[in-house]
């Protein structure tokens, strides 16, 4: 019975460790929190423990802060290396999101509390108000 060399990565790996090595989440502790919060699913099943094992071929669905990802695990990680190395650990299967079409009105309006209007915007607002006031007479 021959042991596998320690430098060769195992066929299965902890989920939190793999997410960290693949550079999908910044730290193992953040990965653990995301898993415990239910933001990670393995093959369609919600992962509840960071000690869950992933292997090559598993599909992971992640609901991250700014985006949702769907990835297929290709290899287990051996370290948190540069992006080029981490990118080899998974295949990104995230569907493309269509560009959000905004109407001219939506583009022109500012979100409430989005900042102070410019001088030009104030003049336009004053002009609209004065036109509206003149129509009341």
NUZA-308650 format. One record per atom (N, C-alpha, C, O): y, x, z; residue in one letter. Coordinates in steps of 0.001 Angstrom, whole numbers, plus 524288, in hexadecimal, padded with zeros to 5 digits. Layout:
! residues N
YXZA;...
END
This chain:
! residues 137
7FB688034A80000X;800008000080000X;804DC8037B80000X;806008062F803CFX;8079D803547FBB8X;80C1A806D17FB12X;8111E803CC7FC1AX;811C37FF6E7FA32X;814AC806197FF1CX;819A68038A80044X;81D7E8045A7FBD4X;81D60808507F91BX;820CA800A47FB2EX;824D7800F77F734X;82914804B37F91EX;82A688049B7FDBDX;82B3F807FD7F5B0X;82F6180B887F76CX;8340E808717F978X;8354E804407F779X;8369D80A907FD79X;83AEE807BF7FFF6X;83FB1807417FC6FX;842F9803D97FD4DX;8402580A987F874X;844AB80A417F4FAX;8442E805BF7F118X;8481D804047EEF0X;83F6F803D17F029X;83EAE7FF707EC8DX;8401B7FA5E7EF55X;83E5B7F97E7F3BAX;8433D7F7037ECE3X;844BE7F2247EF6CX;8401F7EE687EFDEX;83CA27EE687EC8EX;840217EB3B7F3FCX;83BFA7E7657F4CAX;83C837E3037F0C9X;840A77E24C7EE73X;8383C7E0127F004X;838727DBE07EC25X;83B777D7287EE36X;83D757D40B7EB23X;83BD17D69C7F354X;83EDD7D2637F5BDX;843107D4CB7F92FX;8427C7D9217FB2FX;847587D1D87F9D4X;84BA57D3E37FCF7X;84E627CF687FFC3X;84E687CAFB7FDE2X;850AD7D0958043CX;853B17CCA88071AX;8582B7CAB7803BDX;85AA57CDBA800EEX;8592A7C5B68040EX;85D367C344800DEX;8629F7C583801FDX;865837C6BB7FE57X;8640A7C615806F6X;869397C81A80839X;869F57CDAA8064DX;86E2C7CF1D8047FX;865E37D0BA806B3X;8661C7D624804E2X;866B67D6527FEF3X;869C97D9687FCE9X;863C57D3017FC2BX;864127D2FF7F679X;8697C7D14E7F48EX;86B987D39C7F0E6X;86BBA7CD4A7F704X;870F67CB817F583X;875007CFD17F64EX;8789D7D0697F330X;8745A7D2CA7FA76X;877DA7D7227FB96X;8771F7DB827F797X;87AF47DD897F584X;8723F7DCFB7F67DX;871277E1267F2B7X;872F07DFA77ED39X;874B57E3027EA44X;8727F7DAA97EBD7X;873FE7D8D97E69FX;879E57D8137E61DX;87BD37D6A47E1F3X;87CBA7D9067EA5BX;882707D88E7EA6FX;884517D3037E93FX;8888F7D2497E719X;8812F7CF257EAA2X;882CF7C9BA7E9F8X;885DA7C7E57EEBFX;889127C4577EE62X;884D27CA5B7F342X;8879D7C9397F81BX;8890E7CE7A7FA8CX;886087D2357FA46X;88DAE7CEC17FCEDX;88FEA7D3BB7FEA5X;88CF07D6738030CX;88CD87DB408033DX;88A8C7D38D80686X;887D27D61280ADDX;882F77D2F080C49X;882707CE6580ACDX;87F767D56480F27X;87AB87D29F810C4X;87BFB7CE4B81499X;879857CA2A81480X;87FD17CF33817FDX;8812B7CB1981BC4X;883897C65C818FDX;882797C1EB81A7FX;886B97C73F814F6X;888C47C2DA811E6X;884617C01F80EEEX;884707BB5980E59X;8809C7C31E80D11X;87C1E7C0D780A65X;879047BD6980E2DX;8775B7B92080CC3X;8783D7BF49812FEX;875737BC38816E4X;8784A7B72481816X;875D77B30981899X;87D747B76981887X;880827B2AF8199FX;880277AED081519X;87FAF7AA1C815FFX;8805E7B0B581040X;87FF97AD4680BB0X;87A9F7AAA280B7DX;87A3A7A60280A3AX;8768B7AD8E80CBBX;8713A7AB6980CB0X;870A87A740810EDX;86E9C7A30380FF0X;8727C7A87B815A6X;872117A4C2819FDX;8755679FDB8190FX;8740979BA681AFDX;8799E7A06A81613X;87CEF79BEA814DFX;87AA77989881078X;87CB17946780F47X;8766E79A7480E0EX;873E079764809F4X;87628798348048FX;8758A794DA8012AX;878C979C96803AEX;87B3A79DA47FEA1X;877AA7A0827FAD6X;879527A1CC7F683X;872CB7A18A7FC5FX;86F2A7A4697F90AX;86A117A1607F88BX;867F179F747FC67X;868237A0F97F3B3X;8631C79E6A7F2C2X;85FA27A21C7EF9DX;8616E7A4BE7EC04X;85AA37A2407F10AX;856CC7A56E7EE3FX;8532F7A1B27EB69X;8509479E827EDE4X;852FC7A20A7E638X;84FAF79EA97E302X;85085798DD7E44AX;84CC8795D97E48CX;855677975D7E515X;856B9791EF7E61DX;8563B790387EBC1X;857EC78BEC7ED18X;853FA7936D7EF15X;8535B7922C7F49EX;857A0794EF7F7B3X;8586B799A37F713X;85A5D7920D7FB02X;85E81794667FE21X;85C387985A801F2X;8589379723804D7X;85E5A79D08801F1X;85C9E7A11280594X;85F6B7A03680AC3X;8642679F5E80AE0X;85C797A06C80F0FX;85EC979F948142FX;85EDD7A4868177EX;861BC7A4D981B56X;85BBC7A85881602X;85B867AD2C81907X;85C897B1D28157CX;85AB97B20181109X;85F797B5948178CX;860B47BA3781476X;85BEF7BDB6813CAX;85BF67C13F81087X;857E37BCC3816D1X;853217BFDF81650X;84F897BDD781205X;84B517C00181136X;8511E7B9BA80F41X;84DF77B7B480AE8X;84D307BC14806ECX;850B77BF3780600X;8489D7BC418049CX;847457C06F800F9X;848517BEC27FB5BX;847167BA5D7F9D6X;84A9D7C24F7F843X;84B5C7C15E7F2B1X;848357C5677EFB2X;847567C9C37F186X;846847C3D97EB0CX;8437C7C7627E7B9X;845657C6CD7E224X;848557C3317E0EFX;843C67CA477DECBX;8454B7CA127D949X;843A07C4D07D702X;83F3F7C3087D7E4X;847207C25F7D418X;8460D7BD4F7D1AFX;848487B8B37D4A8X;848A37B46B7D280X;849CB7B9747D990X;84C177B5287DC9FX;8516F7B3C07DA7BX;8545F7B71F7D8B4X;852A77AEB27DAACX;857CE7ACC77D912X;85AF67ABB77DDFBX;8592F7A8FC7E185X;85FA57ADE47DE29X;8631B7AD107E29DX;867E07A9F47E0DCX;86A207AB037DCBFX;8695E7A62A7E3FCX;86E227A32D7E30EX;871AE7A4267E7B6X;8703F7A31B7EC2EX;876587A62B7E69BX;87A0D7A7767EAB8X;87F047A4497EA08X;881237A3ED7E5BCX;880D57A2037EE43X;885E479F567EE44X;889A57A2D07F13DX;889FE7A28E7F607X;88C787A6177EE59X;890187A9B07F0C5X;895717A7297F13EX;896417A2C47EF77X;899077A9EC7F39CX;89E347A7CC7F4BDX;8A1067A5E27EFD9X;8A3467A1A27EFDEX;8A0EA7A8F97EBACX;8A4007A79C7E70DX;8A0BA7A6147E256X;8A2E07A4817DE55X;89B967A6847E2BCX;898537A5527DE2FX;892BD7A44D7DFE7X;891257A5A37E43CX;88FDB7A1E97DC67X;88A437A1117DD3DX;8875A7A4997D97CX;888DA7A51D7D4F2X;883327A7087DB5DX;880247AAA17D82AX;87A7A7A8E57D7EAX;8785E7A6BF7DBAAX;8780F7A9DA7D375X;8726E7A9387D2D5X;870827AE677D0A6X;872237B0097CC6EX;86D007B1037D38EX;86B087B6187D1DCX;8651C7B63E7D24EX;862C87B37E7D57DX;862BD7B97B7CF14X;85D1B7BA797CF5DX;85C657BFFC7D172X;85EBB7C3AC7CF6DX;859337C0907D573X;858257C5AF7D7C2X;854B77C8BE7D3FAX;850917C6E47D265X;856737CD697D288X;8535A7D0BC7CF1BX;8508F7D50C7D218X;84C0C7D6477D0FDX;853467D7547D5E2X;851197DBA47D8EDX;852DF7DB3D7DE98X;8570E7D91F7DFA8X;84FC47DD3C7E23BX;851C27DDBA7E793X;855657E2767E7CAX;854C97E61F7E4BBX;8590F7E2667EB49X;85CC27E6BB7EBBDX;85ACA7EADC7EF81X;857C07E9B97F30EX;85C8B7EF9F7EEB5X;85B277F3CB7F24FX;85FE37F5B67F550X;85F5A7F81B7F973X;864A17F4A57F333X;869737F6257F5D8X;86DF07F3187F371X;86D597F0AF7EF53X;872667F3367F604X;877187F0B87F3DCX;879F07F4E87F0BDX;87D0F7F7E67F2D8X;878D17F50D7EBC1X;87B177F8F77E855X;87FC77F6D67E571X;881DD7F2BF7E6DDX;881737F9917E166X;885DD7F7C47DE48X;8847C7F2C57DB50X;87FEB7F1517DAE2X;888827F0317D949X;887C77EB337D694X;883D97EBA87D227X;880907E8357D17DX;8841F7EFDE7CF1CX;8809B7F0877CAA3X;87AE87F08C7CC68X;877837EE797C9B4X;879DF7F2DE7D0E3X;8748D7F3067D303X;873087EDB27D540X;86EA17EBE97D484X;876A57EB347D7F4X;875907E61B7DA59X;874A57E1F27D633X;8718F7DE5A7D704X;877457E2657D1CDX;876D97DE857CD93X;871577DE5B7CB45X;86FCF7DA6E7C8F5X;86E647E28B7CBE2X;8690A7E2C57C9DCX;865327DFB17CD3EX;860BF7DECE7CBA7X;866E47DE0E7D1E6X;8636B7DB457D578X;862D87D57A7D421X;85F2E7D2F27D5F1X;8666C7D3597D0F7X;8663F7CDBC7CFD8X;868237CC957CA5AX;86AA37CFCC7C7CBX;866D67C7DB7C8A2X;868B77C5D07C3A4X;86C057C1047C4E1X;86A307BD657C776X;870CB7C0FE7C314X;8745F7BCB37C42CX;8734E7B82F7C072X;873D87B8C97BBB4X;871CE7B3B57C286X;870987AF117BF69X;8747E7AAB27C06EX;873707A62A7BF36X;878F07AC017C2A2X;87CE77A82A7C3EDX;87EE97A5987BEF5X;880947A8507BB5CX;87EC77A0617BEB0X;880C979DC37BA00X;886B079E8F7B997X;8897779EAD7BD84X;8888879F187B4C6X;88E1B79FB77B3E3X;890E079AA37B53EX;88F2D796647B3C1X;8952C79B287B819X;8983B7968E7B95FX;89C61795DD7B530X;89F087999F7B3C7X;89CFA791287B331X;8A0F07905B7AF25X;8A662791367B163X;8A75D7902A7B5FAX;8A9E17931D7AE1BX;8AF3A793F47AFCAX;8B1BD78EAA7B0FEX;8B11978AE87AE10X;8B48778E717B53AX;8B6F6789907B6D9X;8BBCD788AF7B386X;8BF5878BEF7B35FX;8BBE2784447B0E1X;8C05E782EB7AD94X;8C44C780147B0F7X;8C30677C3B7B38EX;8C91F782097B0EBX;8CD4177F967B3EDX;8D14277D4A7B03DX;8D29777F9E7AC40X;8D32B778AF7B19EX;8D737776297AE75X;8DC5A7790F7AF4FX;8DCF577BD47B331X;8E00E7786F7ABB3X;8E53577AEC7AC7DX;8E7C1779487B19CX;8EA6677C697B420X;8E6F5774587B32AX;8E9347728C7B81EX;8E6DE775967BCADX;8E9B37773D7C031X;8E1AF776567BCA3X;8DF1D7793D7C0D5X;8E0E577EEB7C0E8X;8E14F781457C514X;8E1F1781207BC58X;8E3C9786807BC18X;8E959786EC7BE31X;8EAB978ADB7C098X;8EC8E782EC7BD51X;8F2047831F7BEE2X;8F2C4781EF7C4ABX;8F68A783C67C704X;8EF4877EEC7C6FFX;8EFFA77D897CC7FX;8EDE7781DE7CFF2X;8EA147847F7CEAFX;8F075782817D433X;8EEF57868A7D7F4X;8EC18783E27DC7AX;8ED4177F717DDE8X;8E86B786AA7DEA2X;8E58E784AA7E327X;8E94D784517E7C6X;8ECD47878A7E850X;8E88A7807F7EB06X;8EBE977FD57EF91X;8EB9B784BB7F2F4X;8E75D786837F45BX;8F020786D87F439X;8F05378B8F7F776X;8EF47790847F475X;8EE387948F7F6D5X;8EF8B7905A7EF3FX;8EE46794EF7EC1AX;8F2DA798B57EB94X;8F28A79C7B7E89DX;8F705797C07EE5FX;8FB5779B6C7EE39X;90078798CF7ECC3X;900BA7942D7EB80X;9046179BE77ECFCX;909A479A097EBF8X;90A95799A67E61CX;908EF79D187E331X;90D3D795797E44EX;90E417950A7DEB1X;9124D799157DCEDX;915A279AC77DFF3X;911E879A867D80FX;915AF79E2C7D5D8X;91ACF79B517D4D2X;91B12796877D528X;91EE179E507D392X;923FA79BF77D26FX;92393798487CDC4X;925E4794117CDBFX;920A2799E77C9D8X;91FF1796A97C532X;91D437917D7C697X;91ED678D547C4C4X;91933791D37C9DAX;9166C78D177CB70X;919F1789807CEA9X;919A3784BB7CE28X;91D4378BBF7D1F2X;920EE788847D4FBX;924C6785BA7D167X;925F7781237D238X;926B87887A7CD70X;92A56786047C9BAX;927BB7817A7C6E2X;92A1577D5A7C622X;922C2782507C54AX;91FEC77E237C292X;91F1C779747C62CX;91F8A774F77C47FX;91DF177A857CB12X;91D2F776517CED8X;9224F773627CFAFX;9226676E947CFC4X;92694776517D04EX;92BB2773D07D105X;92D23770877CC43X;92F4776C417CCC6X;92BEB772987C793X;92D1876FB87C2C8X;929FE76AA07C297X;92C1C766907C120X;9251776ACE7C408X;921E7766137C415X;923F1762287C80DX;9243075D797C6FFX;9256A764217CCA9X;9276D760A47D0B3X;92C7F75E177CF04X;92D4A7596C7CFD9X;92FF77612F7CCA0X;934FD75F007CAFCX;9343275AFB7C69BX;936DE756FC7C67EX;9309775C027C30EX;92F717582F7BEE6X;92D537531F7C133X;92E9A74EDF7BF59X;92A1E753947C535X;927CE74F087C7BEX;92BF974BF47CAAAX;92C0B747267CA78X;92F7F74EC17CD6AX;933AE74C3C7D065X;937747494F7CCD9X;93946745167CE3EX;938A774B7A7C850X;93C44748F07C4AAX;939F8743DC7C28AX;93CDE740377C155X;934DC743987C215X;9325073EEB7C00AX;9325E73A677C3DFX;93198735EF7C246X;9334673B6B7C8F2X;933517374B7CCF1X;93836734097CCB8X;9381B72F907CE7CX;93C88736057CAA5X;94186733387CAA3X;9417F72E8D7C732X;9457072BD27C6CFX;
END
